[in-house]
Amino acid sequence: MPDSTAIPTPSSIEETISLLAQQDYLAGRSLGTVVFLALRMKRPLFLEGEAGVGKTEIAKALAKGLNRPLIRMQCYEGLDVSSAVYEWNYPAQMLDIRLSEAAGLDDRDRIESSLYSERHLIRRPVLQALAQAGEVAPVFLIDELDRTDEAFEAFLLEVLSDFQVTIPELGTIKASEPPIVIITTNRTREIHDALKRRCLYHWVDYPDAEQELAILRRKLPHAAEALSREVVAYVQKLRTIDLFKNPGIAETIDWATALTELDRIGLDPETIADTLGTLLKYQDDIARMKEGEGVRLLSEVKAELLAAG
């Protein structure tokens, strides 16, 4: 991406909310404020919340809205430096050694210098984010940090402190301009306070009915209005009962999409039973809805929407 195409960061909270909205991400005032401050203060943004509330989408919307590269590091148990930062291309290094031997070269220092050069370096997400070509700082998404262990969390703290990493064979590589860092966690474990202190923090909650309906209209404009209202009201009801896993915004959109594909213009018990797999992801939750709970919720939704006109 040419440097000249990068879009300057917003100069106000309103511009930040507008920039996200242009990418179909509808942010409230509090979220818009913390995103604006993270951009202005050049601090990592730590987003915590349940799975499916749109944390990852914030990074995607920012990258697209600011016309910057998005570098995503998907965290998982066992993530280490070789997977997150860099590793050497060992097959290519071995080939170089054999070619040097075949050519009769015996200059050890020269061979070693050739082996540990940029052309044999495999850049993983952290190094990509710090050593991005050109002057445009990328958006660096560290997704689901809570899936890693505390050792990797400590290493990441060091990276975020100075935005640099040291490669023994090449030296220290420092970002010419710090990336825009977005860290997400589903809170399956607590992240250490030392890392949180490096960041601006925001809890991303489920949207209220009005906001979720606005999101659905934006994402699925061709859906029947009555269907969209019933879907949102039903999902909002589901989140008030004791489910193993509440449906997120993504599931709301998936369910409305599925119902639209089936040419439905409203909810009925049979359709709900047939399509629950697009909304709920655990069999116990699905079984509970099919055993009568789902019909009760639908009756309440219909009655409340009728009363509201």
N, C-alpha and C positions, 0 to 999 in steps of 0.2 A: 504494500500500500504506500503510495507516495506521501511524504511528510506533509505536503501542502494541502492534502485533503482532510487532515485532522481538524475536527471542530473544537473550538475553545470550550473550556468548561463553563457551565452556567454562572452568571453573575448574581443570581438571586434564587431564593427558594422557589418562587413562582416559575422561573425559567427551568429549574431542575424538574419540577413536577410536570411542566409542559413537555420537556425533552423526553421524559419517561412515557408520558401519554402518547407522544408521537410514535412510540414503539409498542403501543397497545398495552403498556403497563400503567395501571391506574393506582397512583400512590397517594396516600393521605398526607395531611400537612406534617405530621410528626416524622414520617418516613422521609418525605421530601426534604425536611430540614436537616436530618442527620446525613443524608446522602450529599446534600449541598456542602455541609460543613466538612465532611470527609474529603471532598474534592478540593475545597479551598485550603484546608489545613494540611493536605497531603498526608492524611493518616489512614491506616487500614480501617475498613468498616467491618465490624463483627456482627453478623446477623444470626440470631438464635430464634428457634421456633419449631413447631411441629413440621413433619415432612408434608410437603404438598401445599405450603402456604405461599410459595412464590419467591423464596430466597434466591435460588439460583437464577431465576428469570431477571432479577434486578441487575446482576452482572451482565447478562446477555443484552438487556435493554440499554445499559450504559455503553457497552462496547459498540453496539450498533448506532446509538444516538450520537456518540462522540466520534464515530468512524475510526475506531482504534481496534487493533488486533485483540482477540480474546484468547487468553491462554488459560486452560482449565487443568487443574490438578485434582483428579478424583481421588480422594483419600480412601484407604482401606487398611485393614489390620495387616501389619507386617511391612507397610511402606517404609522403604529405607532410602539412603542417600543415592544409591545407584539408580533407583527407579524415579526419584524425585528431582535430583540435581543433574548428575552426569554419569557417564561411564565411558570406558574406552572401547573402541571397535576392535576387539581381539582378533577376529578372523582377518581383518585387513592388516593388522599389525604383524600377524604371523606370515601373511603373504609378503609383506615388505621385507621381513627378515630373510625369507627364502630367496627372494629376488636379489637381495644384497649379497647373500652367500653365493648365488649363482654368478653374480657379476664380479666376485672376488674381492668385494669391499671388506676391509677389516678395521675400519675406523669406528671404534666402539662408541665414542661420543657423538659422532655424526649420525650413526644408525639410531642411537637412543633419542637424539633430538628429533629425528624424522618420525620415530614411532609415537612420541608424545607431543604431537603437533595438533593444530586446530583441525586438520583434515581427518584425523582419527577420533576426534572428540564427538561423542553423541550427546547432544543437549537435551536434557529432560526439562519438564515445565519450569522449575525454579530458575535454572540457568537461562532458559528462553526468555523468561520474564525480565531478568536482570540485564541480559546482553542482547536486547532486541535491536535489530539493525535499524539505523536511522535515529531520528531524534524524537519519535513519537512513543510516549510511554504506553504500553499496552494495559489492558484490564486483566489483572491476574486473579482468577477465581480459585480459591482453595476450598473445595467443596467437601462438606461433611467431615470436618477436622476431627470430630469426636470419634471417628472410626479408627484413628491411628492410636499409637501408644504414647506414653508420656515422654519417652526418649526422643521421638521424632518431634513432638511438640516443643521440647527444649531446643532442638536444632533450629526449628522454624523461628523461635523467638530471637535467636542470634541473627538469622537472616533479615528479619523485619527490623532489627535495631539499626543496622547500617546499610541494608540493601546491598550486600556483597557476599560473595562466597570465595573461599580459597581452594584452588586446585593445586596440590603439591607440585605437579610437574610443570604447571604454567604460571602459577602465581595467583594473586587476588584479582577477581573480576568484580567491578563495582558498577552499578547502574548509573548511566550518565544522567538519567532522570528517573526517579522512583516510579514504579508502576502503580496504577490504581488498584489497590488490593481489596478484594471482597472475600471475607472468610465466613463460611456458613457452618452451622452445627445443628443437629436435630436433638441435642441435649440427651443423648444416650449415656453420656458421662459428663462430669464437670471439667471444663477447661481451666487450666491454672490461671490464677489472678495475674501473674506476671505478664502473660501474653495478652490478656484482656486489657491491661493498663496501657498497652501500646496502641490500642484501637479505640475507635468510637463505637459505642454499643447500641443495638436496637433489637427489641423483641418484635418479631413479625408474627402477628396473630391472624386468626381466620378473619376474613372480612365480614362486616355486618350484611344484612340482607340487601340493603340498597346498593352498597358497593359491589357485592357479588353479582347482582343483577346487571349492573353497569358493565362489569367485566365480561359477563356472558353475552350481552348485546354487542360488545366490541369484538369479541372473539368469534361469535356465531350470529352475525347479523341477519341471516336468512331464516333463523328459527322462529317458529310461531311465538308471538308475544305471550299468549296465555300459557304455552308450554314452558317458556323460560321462567315465568313467574312461579309456576307450580314446582318446577325443578329446584329453583333456589329456595323456596319456602320449605320443601321437603328435606333438602340437604341441611338447611339451618336447623330443622327439627331433629335430624339424625345426630347432629353434634351435641345435642343436649342430653342424650341418653348414654348409658354406659356401654359403649362399643369397645372392642379390642383395638380398633384403629379407625379414627374418624376420617371421613373422606375429605381430601384437600380440594383446592380450587381446580387443579388439573382433573380430578375425578368428576367434578361438577361439569366441566366442559366436555369431557369424554362421554358422560351420560347423556347430556343434552344433544351431543353430536349423534350418538347411537339412536336416540329416540327420533331425531330428525330424519336419519337414514331410513327409519321404519315408517316414516310419514305420519308420525303421531302429532297431534295438536294439543294433547292433554294427557294427564296421567290416569291410569286405571290399575286396579290390583294385578290383573294378569300381565300387563306390560311391565310393571315394576318387578314382579317375580321373575320374568324372563330376562331382564336386563340388569339385575343387581350385580352381576359380575363385572360390569364396567364401572360400578360405583364403590363397591365394597370388595376387599381383597382377602378376607378371612372367612372360612366356611362357617364358623360359629356365628359370626355377625349376619351372614346371609341366611342361615337357618333361622335365626331369631326373627328376622324380618318376614320370612315366609310363614312363620308359625302364628301370625296374627298381629304382631307389632307393626308390621308395615301397613296393614289395612287401617289400623287405628290412627297411625300418623297421617295417612292420606286423608282420612275423614276430617281430621283436625285442620289440615292444610286447606282442603276445599271449603270448609266452613269459615275459616278465618279470611280467606281471599274473597269469599262471597260477601261477608260482612263488611270488608274494606271497600267493596264496590269494584 
